[in-house]
Amino acid sequence: MSRQHTTIHLDSHCTETGIDLDTPDINTLTDLSDFFKLFGDSTRIRLLWALIDHELCVCDLSSALDMTTSAVSHQLRLLRHSKLVKTRKQGKHVFYSLADSHVRTILAMGLEHICE
């Protein structure tokens, strides 16, 4: 991730100095925006929450969330592509789990924020 240094000059009646920002580059910020968009869908949040403490297959997720296997598979594909979930094959079955502790932390912090 590259960073860019930006100085913002504010309206003079508010402040007389500029603000120096050390922000990620625009491509990184766009990627971050796309990342957070994935959390903007309640179906994906339900799937991620179901996987917070469990490794489950599509059939188990479908049953637990009362969704079609097709709908679950579609959402899991998006989550896997974005590296939010990972897979493990066992025979003919594919099991899904959260990709890492960062995903669990994001969910927990989001829930904490809305419950304040």
Secondary structure, 3 states (H helix, E strand, C coil): CCEEEEEECCCCCCCCCCEEEEEECHHHHHHHHHHHHHHHCHHHHHHHHHCCCCCEEHHHHHHHHCCCHHHHHHHHHHHHHCCCEEEEEECCEEEEEECCHHHHHHHHHHHHHHHC
